[in-house]
Amino acid sequence: MNIFKNKKMIFFDMGNTLLDFHQGQSDEEKDDLGIEAVSKYLETLDIKLSSIEIKKRFLEPLYSQFHLRVSQLIEIDVDPYLNNLGTLTTPQKKQVLQAFYSEYRKTVVVNEGALNLLKHLKNASYKIGVISNCFLPAFLYKEIFVDKGLDDYIDDYTFSYTYGIRKPNPKIFEIAIEKNHLQPDETLMIGDGLKPDINGSRQLGIESVWYNNKNKMNHDHIEILLEINKFEELIKFI
């Protein structure tokens, strides 16, 4: 079996696949530190809001809508919640989001073997894409790819926030392959999520590799092309 045979583009999930966002403090602690950073930034604009006020105006209302992300497979527009913080220009809103996400950016790490696999794929002339669910604008995540030295290997990003559609909705996979002028059988999806990555892509006829470095059980018996524990297992197929 050569899983890369006749493939032109290899898609990866982001969180828990290429990148690990769960190092360091808890998400709640990172949120608190991010809110403190937002408060300090707003003060430079003569907007004086405490961390508690920012939580009540921005974070809590935004998070209260997160159930819709799961139930409707959509993303929530953060702009109305940023407007609750005052009159901000588009660049200022970008600065607010960068401040809020700063602790996540500091602690994220590249999963073992991911960069080496990307190098081998690029050297073999495969196009590489990222298809990922994320609740904030794409520029924040692209900055992390640049920080970690991965951006040079990525040809295209398809983030759920950009299109308002979340995996496993097959539409997001359709968007990714159409904008790269490919057919489903010319691509391969690699991800850790059985339902969002594997089952979602399979609905469109995209073959998939389950990156199961946590040794999870496939309780739903979702069909996969290959299961791996380490990215190094794929290099022999290139």
Rosetta silent file (secondary structure, phi, psi, omega in degrees, C-alpha in Angstrom):
SEQUENCE: MNIFKNKKMIFFDMGNTLLDFHQGQSDEEKDDLGIEAVSKYLETLDIKLSSIEIKKRFLEPLYSQFHLRVSQLIEIDVDPYLNNLGTLTTPQKKQVLQAFYSEYRKTVVVNEGALNLLKHLKNASYKIGVISNCFLPAFLYKEIFVDKGLDDYIDDYTFSYTYGIRKPNPKIFEIAIEKNHLQPDETLMIGDGLKPDINGSRQLGIESVWYNNKNKMNHDHIEILLEINKFEELIKFI
SCORE:     score description
SCORE:     0.000 S_00000001
   1 L     0.000  123.931  173.365    0.000    0.000    0.000 S_00000001
   2 L  -114.529  101.666 -172.411    1.348    3.396   -1.012 S_00000001
   3 L   -68.992  -18.687 -179.033   -0.939    5.937    0.604 S_00000001
   4 L   -95.402   -0.970 -178.066    0.585    8.848   -1.320 S_00000001
   5 L   -61.729  131.396  178.764    0.230    7.256   -4.753 S_00000001
   6 L    65.788   11.810  176.537   -1.579    9.566   -7.200 S_00000001
   7 L   -91.774  143.608  178.224   -1.964   12.214   -4.503 S_00000001
   8 L  -111.531  -26.185 -177.418   -1.145   15.829   -5.288 S_00000001
   9 E  -140.756  136.173  179.621   -1.966   17.537   -1.999 S_00000001
  10 E  -111.712  122.231  178.760   -1.761   16.410    1.608 S_00000001
  11 E   -99.430  141.465  176.859   -4.057   18.109    4.118 S_00000001
  12 E  -123.085  145.858  163.794   -3.353   18.255    7.846 S_00000001
  13 L   -73.020  162.447  179.994   -5.439   19.172   10.844 S_00000001
  14 L   -96.984  -76.341 -174.236   -3.837   21.819   13.070 S_00000001
  15 E   -67.612  131.001 -178.312   -4.573   21.400   16.792 S_00000001
  16 L    72.320    1.007  174.956   -3.488   18.052   18.300 S_00000001
  17 L  -116.386  -80.394  176.052   -2.055   17.047   14.923 S_00000001
  18 L   -73.550  -39.632 -174.238    0.613   19.440   13.699 S_00000001
  19 E  -123.611  149.190  176.152    0.486   21.635   16.809 S_00000001
  20 E  -113.090  112.909 -177.961   -0.182   21.082   20.514 S_00000001
  21 L   -93.954    7.339 -170.492   -2.042   23.996   22.097 S_00000001
  22 L  -112.591   24.590  175.071   -2.326   22.380   25.534 S_00000001
  23 L   -86.856  159.887  176.514    1.130   22.917   26.970 S_00000001
  24 L    75.490 -140.514 -176.969    1.768   25.143   29.974 S_00000001
  25 L   -67.255  168.388  174.767   -1.130   26.649   31.891 S_00000001
  26 L   -68.871  163.254  177.495   -4.747   25.601   31.546 S_00000001
  27 H   -58.806  -37.534  179.844   -6.897   27.283   28.911 S_00000001
  28 H   -63.469  -41.542  178.408   -8.648   29.209   31.688 S_00000001
  29 H   -67.247  -39.125  177.354   -5.326   30.556   32.962 S_00000001
  30 H   -64.788  -39.559  176.391   -4.255   31.495   29.453 S_00000001
  31 H   -60.667  -44.743 -179.190   -7.559   33.298   28.953 S_00000001
  32 H   -62.266  -43.711  178.558   -7.062   35.245   32.187 S_00000001
  33 H   -66.622  -36.805  177.154   -3.548   36.289   31.214 S_00000001
  34 H   -64.576  -41.065  178.232   -4.785   37.211   27.753 S_00000001
  35 H   -64.058  -38.783  175.925   -7.533   39.385   29.197 S_00000001
  36 H   -61.170  -40.705  178.601   -4.958   41.162   31.369 S_00000001
  37 H   -65.673  -37.311  177.073   -2.910   41.835   28.229 S_00000001
  38 H   -63.379  -44.024  179.924   -6.017   43.215   26.497 S_00000001
  39 H   -58.493  -42.646 -179.822   -6.662   45.536   29.443 S_00000001
  40 H   -67.168  -39.081  178.977   -3.115   46.900   29.223 S_00000001
  41 H   -66.833  -44.996 -179.563   -3.396   47.416   25.473 S_00000001
  42 H   -60.801  -31.996  178.897   -6.750   49.204   25.732 S_00000001
  43 H   -62.569  -31.722  177.362   -5.236   51.517   28.314 S_00000001
  44 H   -68.450  -17.681  177.772   -2.815   52.768   25.642 S_00000001
  45 L   -99.175    9.825 -176.568   -5.923   53.803   23.689 S_00000001
  46 L    64.470   28.685  172.086   -7.351   55.622   26.740 S_00000001
  47 L  -108.611  108.910 -174.618   -9.951   52.892   27.172 S_00000001
  48 L  -100.952  101.249  178.004   -9.874   51.952   30.825 S_00000001
  49 L  -129.877  131.424  177.040  -11.506   48.559   31.384 S_00000001
  50 L   -73.139  166.347  177.056  -10.607   46.119   34.128 S_00000001
  51 H   -59.796  -38.282  179.302  -10.030   42.448   33.395 S_00000001
  52 H   -63.482  -42.546  179.247  -13.392   41.683   34.994 S_00000001
  53 H   -65.828  -39.762  179.888  -15.160   44.176   32.730 S_00000001
  54 H   -65.609  -39.789  176.223  -13.447   42.788   29.632 S_00000001
  55 H   -58.838  -45.927 -176.453  -14.512   39.291   30.598 S_00000001
  56 H   -69.897  -34.182 -176.503  -18.123   40.388   31.000 S_00000001
  57 H   -86.854  -31.853 -172.423  -18.212   42.430   27.800 S_00000001
  58 H  -113.646  -63.613 -168.403  -16.133   40.226   25.499 S_00000001
  59 H   -71.354  -49.200 -176.959  -15.168   36.757   26.614 S_00000001
  60 H   -63.374  -45.026  176.222  -18.226   35.523   28.507 S_00000001
  61 H   -62.096  -37.795  178.494  -20.754   36.617   25.828 S_00000001
  62 H   -65.382  -48.882 -178.392  -18.580   35.048   23.129 S_00000001
  63 H   -65.769  -26.459  179.871  -18.146   31.777   24.993 S_00000001
  64 L   -66.434  -17.197  179.545  -21.869   31.650   25.758 S_00000001
  65 L   -97.134   -0.209 -174.090  -22.469   31.103   22.033 S_00000001
  66 L   -64.901  -22.810  178.752  -19.966   28.275   21.681 S_00000001
  67 H   -60.904  -27.616  179.279  -22.674   25.613   21.917 S_00000001
  68 H   -69.041  -27.536  179.207  -23.736   26.709   18.420 S_00000001
  69 H   -61.937  -37.417 -178.635  -20.319   25.753   17.085 S_00000001
  70 H   -83.896  -45.813 -174.113  -21.030   22.124   17.954 S_00000001
  71 H   -72.751  -32.491 -176.778  -24.764   21.952   17.323 S_00000001
  72 L  -114.330   -2.017 -178.897  -24.745   23.846   14.005 S_00000001
  73 L    53.616   48.693  178.046  -21.123   23.344   12.893 S_00000001
  74 E  -126.392  169.473  172.678  -20.642   27.089   12.463 S_00000001
  75 L  -111.963  150.838 -177.576  -18.217   29.698   13.773 S_00000001
  76 L   -95.264  130.873  177.151  -19.200   32.773   15.760 S_00000001
  77 L   -69.536  121.532 -177.816  -18.218   36.227   14.471 S_00000001
  78 L   -80.928  -14.544 -173.285  -16.063   37.848   17.183 S_00000001
  79 H   -57.344  -46.401  179.281  -16.457   41.370   15.808 S_00000001
  80 H   -59.554  -31.220 -179.375  -19.688   42.267   17.675 S_00000001
  81 H   -77.390  -31.323  173.214  -18.058   41.209   20.935 S_00000001
  82 H   -66.912  -34.386  178.419  -14.994   43.322   20.216 S_00000001
  83 H   -62.928  -23.115  178.293  -17.343   46.267   19.667 S_00000001
  84 L   -68.172  -13.498 -177.745  -18.432   45.866   23.289 S_00000001
  85 L   -90.299   -7.939 -178.996  -14.974   47.079   24.310 S_00000001
  86 L   132.377 -176.639  179.482  -15.318   50.502   22.696 S_00000001
  87 L   -82.478  107.450 -175.997  -14.829   52.191   19.346 S_00000001
  88 L  -122.654  141.629  172.970  -11.914   50.349   17.775 S_00000001
  89 L   -75.990  168.090  177.901  -10.421   50.453   14.290 S_00000001
  90 H   -59.824  -44.757  176.398   -9.771   47.225   12.413 S_00000001
  91 H   -62.559  -34.794  178.952   -6.012   47.315   13.216 S_00000001
  92 H   -68.554  -37.980  176.025   -6.844   47.954   16.878 S_00000001
  93 H   -62.979  -38.609  177.317   -9.198   44.973   16.956 S_00000001
  94 H   -61.630  -41.889  178.596   -6.381   42.889   15.515 S_00000001
  95 H   -64.202  -38.257  178.057   -4.118   44.078   18.335 S_00000001
  96 H   -61.542  -46.401 -178.924   -6.773   43.160   20.907 S_00000001
  97 H   -66.194  -38.198  176.840   -7.025   39.626   19.536 S_00000001
  98 H   -63.478  -39.431  177.862   -3.243   39.274   19.424 S_00000001
  99 H   -65.625  -45.125 -179.486   -3.068   40.365   23.061 S_00000001
 100 H   -61.343  -39.541 -174.223   -5.825   37.955   24.068 S_00000001
 101 L   -90.929    4.231 -172.123   -4.206   35.014   22.269 S_00000001
 102 H   -60.292  -37.155 -178.766   -0.658   35.850   23.341 S_00000001
 103 H   -71.173  -35.420  175.572   -0.394   33.148   26.024 S_00000001
 104 H   -64.445  -42.969 -178.059   -1.564   30.419   23.653 S_00000001
 105 H   -62.773  -37.210 -178.257    0.977   31.606   21.096 S_00000001
 106 H   -67.459  -33.780 -169.586    3.792   31.508   23.663 S_00000001
 107 H  -103.078   -9.268 -178.217    3.142   27.929   24.784 S_00000001
 108 L   -65.395  144.747  178.891    2.122   26.102   21.611 S_00000001
 109 E  -130.296  155.729  175.661    4.572   23.426   20.432 S_00000001
 110 E   -82.590  130.793  179.079    5.075   21.465   17.217 S_00000001
 111 L   -66.090  147.678 -174.949    4.212   17.795   17.645 S_00000001
 112 L   -56.190  128.646  175.917    7.133   15.400   17.363 S_00000001
 113 L    86.609   -9.872 -175.512    8.030   14.493   13.803 S_00000001
 114 H   -65.454  -48.063 -178.282    5.601   16.960   12.187 S_00000001
 115 H   -63.612  -40.473  179.548    8.213   19.328   10.771 S_00000001
 116 H   -62.741  -40.576  178.295   10.325   16.466    9.427 S_00000001
 117 H   -65.124  -42.797  178.473    7.323   14.974    7.648 S_00000001
 118 H   -59.950  -40.145  179.031    6.433   18.339    6.099 S_00000001
 119 H   -62.486  -44.265 -179.894   10.017   18.663    4.829 S_00000001
 120 H   -64.405  -41.667  179.404    9.907   15.210    3.212 S_00000001
 121 H   -64.549  -43.326 -179.789    6.548   15.924    1.571 S_00000001
 122 H   -65.441  -40.464  178.169    7.713   19.283    0.238 S_00000001
 123 H   -64.133  -25.889  178.620   10.941   17.757   -1.097 S_00000001
 124 L   -91.742    9.108  173.347    8.804   15.198   -2.913 S_00000001
 125 L    72.087   21.846  171.626    6.822   18.058   -4.536 S_00000001
 126 L   -80.992  143.171  169.343    3.526   17.469   -2.754 S_00000001
 127 E   -78.659  149.125 -177.597    1.376   20.478   -2.012 S_00000001
 128 E  -127.605  132.195  179.207    0.527   20.800    1.682 S_00000001
 129 E  -130.053  161.261  174.934   -2.606   22.305    3.191 S_00000001
 130 E  -119.653  129.789  173.535   -4.132   22.842    6.598 S_00000001
 131 E  -123.592  113.046 -171.518   -7.847   22.322    7.275 S_00000001
 132 E  -144.615  145.044  168.674   -8.695   23.244   10.836 S_00000001
 133 L   -79.109  134.746  175.861  -11.486   24.323   13.151 S_00000001
 134 L  -157.997  145.826 -171.802  -10.648   27.543   15.000 S_00000001
 135 L   -99.296    2.653  178.432  -12.743   30.157   16.776 S_00000001
 136 L  -126.521  165.088 -176.357  -10.624   33.221   16.015 S_00000001
 137 L   -57.814  153.180 -171.438   -9.464   34.866   12.749 S_00000001
 138 H   -60.201  -32.578 -173.720   -6.923   33.077   10.591 S_00000001
 139 H   -60.338  -30.515 -179.958   -4.084   35.568   11.008 S_00000001
 140 H   -64.238  -39.739 -177.857   -3.559   34.491   14.628 S_00000001
 141 H   -78.994  -35.086  176.505   -2.925   30.895   13.642 S_00000001
 142 H   -63.345  -35.554  177.168   -0.808   31.788   10.624 S_00000001
 143 H   -61.423  -36.093  178.658    1.430   33.794   12.953 S_00000001
 144 H   -68.301  -40.986  177.870    1.987   30.638   14.983 S_00000001
 145 H   -60.915  -37.254  176.377    2.921   28.667   11.860 S_00000001
 146 H   -67.158  -47.490  179.397    5.456   31.377   11.076 S_00000001
 147 H   -52.646  -42.803 -171.989    6.756   31.373   14.668 S_00000001
 148 L   -91.889    5.213  176.047    7.271   27.615   14.601 S_00000001
 149 L    76.982   18.396 -178.885    8.914   27.426   11.192 S_00000001
 150 L   -96.986  -23.635 -172.203    6.039   25.565    9.527 S_00000001
 151 H   -59.857  -32.690 -179.240    4.638   28.281    7.270 S_00000001
 152 H   -61.410  -20.516 -176.289    7.335   27.800    4.633 S_00000001
 153 H  -100.802   -8.345 -175.650    5.949   24.324    3.972 S_00000001
 154 L   -96.877  124.199  179.093    2.237   25.194    3.863 S_00000001
 155 L   -87.807  -26.383 -174.121    0.720   26.058    0.482 S_00000001
 156 E  -158.332  142.739  176.235   -2.799   26.777    1.671 S_00000001
 157 E  -117.774  134.998  173.027   -4.835   27.287    4.843 S_00000001
 158 E  -126.209   96.718 -178.483   -8.540   26.541    5.211 S_00000001
 159 E  -100.621  138.657 -176.814   -9.672   27.730    8.631 S_00000001
 160 H   -58.402  -36.899 -178.071  -13.244   27.287    9.795 S_00000001
 161 H   -60.693  -37.916 -177.895  -13.466   30.873   11.080 S_00000001
 162 H   -62.091  -37.600 -173.732  -12.770   32.242    7.591 S_00000001
 163 H  -107.266   -6.037  178.354  -15.653   30.340    6.018 S_00000001
 164 L    72.454   15.268 -176.934  -18.006   30.043    8.995 S_00000001
 165 E  -126.480  134.126 -179.195  -18.135   26.243    8.587 S_00000001
 166 L  -108.163  145.961  167.373  -16.716   23.658   10.972 S_00000001
 167 L   -61.540  144.432   13.214  -15.537   20.126   10.423 S_00000001
 168 L   -92.330   16.637  175.455  -17.001   17.537   10.044 S_00000001
 169 L   -55.233  119.241 -176.197  -19.224   19.458    7.617 S_00000001
 170 H   -63.159  -15.471 -179.018  -17.893   18.142    4.278 S_00000001
 171 H   -60.497  -35.292 -178.273  -18.341   21.603    2.762 S_00000001
 172 H   -69.107  -32.361  174.597  -15.106   22.823    4.364 S_00000001
 173 H   -71.085  -37.503  177.956  -13.180   19.978    2.708 S_00000001
 174 H   -62.349  -42.295  177.563  -14.918   20.782   -0.564 S_00000001
 175 H   -59.244  -45.073 -177.502  -13.791   24.404   -0.267 S_00000001
 176 H   -61.869  -44.644 -177.197  -10.197   23.297    0.328 S_00000001
 177 H   -75.696  -34.348 -179.191   -9.988   21.010   -2.679 S_00000001
 178 H   -68.071  -40.936 -178.455  -11.871   23.340   -5.033 S_00000001
 179 H   -72.287  -15.363  174.996   -9.672   26.361   -4.346 S_00000001
 180 L  -101.694    8.916  174.037   -6.648   24.162   -5.055 S_00000001
 181 L    56.485   48.327 -178.068   -8.238   22.877   -8.280 S_00000001
 182 L  -125.322  168.063  172.096   -8.146   19.230   -7.234 S_00000001
 183 L  -104.372  155.211 -178.791  -10.392   16.204   -7.057 S_00000001
 184 H   -53.616  -39.605 -176.270  -11.027   14.369   -3.758 S_00000001
 185 H   -75.672   -2.375  175.744   -9.042   11.302   -4.845 S_00000001
 186 H   -95.693    2.900 -176.414   -6.002   13.500   -5.477 S_00000001
 187 E  -126.093  164.567  177.611   -5.818   14.492   -1.809 S_00000001
 188 E  -139.665  138.355  178.696   -5.203   12.884    1.574 S_00000001
 189 E  -109.139  130.682  177.062   -6.341   14.095    5.021 S_00000001
 190 E  -120.686  121.123 -178.298   -4.215   13.526    8.142 S_00000001
 191 E  -161.092  165.229 -178.443   -5.761   14.330   11.513 S_00000001
 192 L   -91.866  -16.054 -174.741   -6.339   13.196   15.075 S_00000001
 193 L   -92.193  114.197 -178.699  -10.122   13.646   15.118 S_00000001
 194 H   -60.614  -46.525 -178.386  -12.056   10.586   14.013 S_00000001
 195 H   -77.755  -53.200 -177.266  -15.317   12.449   13.477 S_00000001
 196 H   -69.181  -44.025 -174.312  -14.144   15.890   12.292 S_00000001
 197 H   -87.665  -52.203 -172.196  -11.088   14.867   10.266 S_00000001
 198 H   -78.241  -55.985 -178.544  -11.579   11.254    9.235 S_00000001
 199 H   -69.396  -36.310  179.578  -15.336   10.906    8.901 S_00000001
 200 H   -61.462  -47.368 -179.398  -15.747   14.491    7.670 S_00000001
 201 H   -70.494  -34.018 -178.458  -13.300   14.069    4.791 S_00000001
 202 H   -62.509  -30.529  178.844  -14.559   10.556    3.985 S_00000001
 203 L   -62.226  -22.367  179.612  -17.996   11.991    3.197 S_00000001
 204 L  -100.477    0.604 -179.829  -16.379   13.749    0.260 S_00000001
 205 L    87.274   18.166  177.965  -14.386   10.722   -0.857 S_00000001
 206 L   -91.212  127.300  176.018  -11.068   11.885    0.571 S_00000001
 207 E   -71.509  154.987 -172.601   -8.875    9.100    1.952 S_00000001
 208 E  -142.867  155.232  174.989   -7.527    9.715    5.429 S_00000001
 209 E  -118.967  128.213  179.453   -4.834    8.818    7.935 S_00000001
 210 E   -91.046  113.397  176.243   -5.701    8.785   11.620 S_00000001
 211 E   -85.146   96.244 -172.160   -2.908   10.332   13.706 S_00000001
 212 L  -111.024   65.170 -178.725   -3.603    8.495   16.957 S_00000001
 213 L   -77.812   -6.717  177.744   -0.672    9.421   19.176 S_00000001
 214 L   -99.876    3.146  179.687   -2.906    9.248   22.275 S_00000001
 215 L    55.117   48.495  177.002   -3.881    5.609   21.608 S_00000001
 216 L   -76.629  163.429  177.292   -7.598    6.337   21.508 S_00000001
 217 L   -98.425  140.060  176.766  -10.194    3.681   20.671 S_00000001
 218 L   -88.031   71.294 -174.266  -12.204    3.810   17.448 S_00000001
 219 L   -63.609  -30.002 -178.526  -15.478    3.073   19.228 S_00000001
 220 L   -88.507    1.909  178.156  -17.601    4.163   16.268 S_00000001
 221 L    53.048   44.806  178.539  -15.619    1.924   13.897 S_00000001
 222 L   -72.253  133.517 -176.491  -15.037    4.796   11.488 S_00000001
 223 L   -70.478  129.893  177.787  -13.317    3.598    8.331 S_00000001
 224 L  -130.386  155.568  177.184   -9.729    4.778    7.941 S_00000001
 225 L   -78.722  -40.863 -176.909   -7.033    4.156    5.358 S_00000001
 226 E  -157.367  142.224  173.617   -4.230    3.971    7.913 S_00000001
 227 E  -112.063  132.440  178.894   -3.703    4.542   11.641 S_00000001
 228 E  -129.442  155.634  173.701   -0.364    5.884   12.891 S_00000001
 229 L  -105.497  -24.008 -179.351    1.091    6.782   16.283 S_00000001
 230 L  -135.431  146.641  179.938    4.060    8.747   14.965 S_00000001
 231 L   -65.382  -27.380  179.909    4.544   10.893   11.881 S_00000001
 232 H   -58.735  -24.587 -179.629    7.759    9.019   11.097 S_00000001
 233 H   -64.366  -19.882 -177.076    5.613    6.046   10.083 S_00000001
 234 H   -89.274  -19.993 -173.894    4.532    7.954    6.962 S_00000001
 235 H   -61.736  -32.445 -177.943    7.967    8.834    5.624 S_00000001
 236 L   -66.719  -17.622 -179.678    8.524    5.347    4.200 S_00000001
 237 L   -87.604  -13.375 -173.611    5.551    5.890    1.862 S_00000001
 238 L   -78.188    0.000    0.000    6.892    9.113    0.321 S_00000001
